[in-house]
């Protein structure tokens, strides 16, 4: 459902990271972070970060990104 990168972004978002911190950790721009978040919102049919994290957790999608720190996965 979500790409690996969208999952990485949501995992970091669920940990309270800002878009800037997410971009830095993943080596992508804030604009790209925003794009991944918008795509995740659309796929999860939500409109807020809290709703996206909640819905992803309900679907057990955050577990996929928890296996390894996102900054070490490529």
C-alpha positions as CSV (number, residue, x, y, z in Angstrom):
1,X,0.0,0.0,0.0
2,X,2.7,2.5,1.0
3,X,6.1,2.7,-0.5
4,X,9.1,2.0,1.7
5,X,10.0,5.7,1.7
6,X,6.4,6.8,2.6
7,X,6.6,4.3,5.5
8,X,10.0,5.6,6.6
9,X,8.6,9.2,6.6
10,X,5.5,8.1,8.7
11,X,7.7,6.2,11.2
12,X,9.8,9.3,11.8
13,X,6.6,11.5,11.9
14,X,5.2,9.1,14.5
15,X,8.3,9.7,16.6
16,X,7.7,13.4,16.6
17,X,10.3,14.4,14.0
18,X,9.7,17.6,12.1
19,X,9.7,17.7,8.3
20,X,13.2,19.2,8.4
21,X,14.6,16.5,10.7
22,X,12.9,13.8,8.5
23,X,14.5,15.3,5.4
24,X,17.9,15.4,7.1
25,X,17.8,11.9,8.4
26,X,16.6,10.5,5.1
27,X,18.8,12.7,2.9
28,X,15.9,14.3,1.1
29,X,14.6,17.8,0.8
30,X,11.7,19.1,2.9
31,X,9.7,19.4,-0.3
32,X,10.2,15.7,-1.0
33,X,9.2,14.9,2.6
34,X,6.0,16.9,2.0
35,X,5.4,14.9,-1.3
36,X,5.7,11.6,0.5
37,X,3.4,12.7,3.3
38,X,0.8,13.9,0.8
39,X,0.9,10.6,-1.0
40,X,0.6,8.7,2.2
41,X,-2.4,10.9,3.2
42,X,-4.1,10.1,-0.1
43,X,-3.4,6.4,0.2
44,X,-4.6,6.3,3.8
45,X,-7.6,8.5,3.1
46,X,-6.7,11.0,5.9
47,X,-6.1,14.7,6.1
48,X,-3.8,15.2,9.1
49,X,-0.5,13.8,10.4
50,X,-2.1,12.4,13.5
51,X,-4.7,10.6,11.4
52,X,-2.1,9.2,9.1
53,X,0.0,7.8,11.9
54,X,-3.1,6.4,13.6
55,X,-4.4,4.8,10.4
56,X,-0.9,3.4,9.5
57,X,-0.6,1.9,13.0
58,X,-4.1,0.3,12.7
59,X,-3.0,-1.3,9.5
60,X,0.3,-2.4,11.0
61,X,2.2,-0.4,8.4
62,X,4.6,1.2,10.8
63,X,6.1,-2.1,11.8
64,X,7.7,-2.4,8.4
65,X,9.7,0.7,9.0
66,X,10.6,-0.2,12.6
67,X,12.9,-3.1,11.7
68,X,15.8,-0.8,10.9
69,X,16.4,2.9,11.4
70,X,15.2,4.6,8.2
71,X,18.5,6.4,7.8
72,X,20.3,3.1,7.3
73,X,17.8,1.6,4.8
74,X,18.0,2.5,1.1
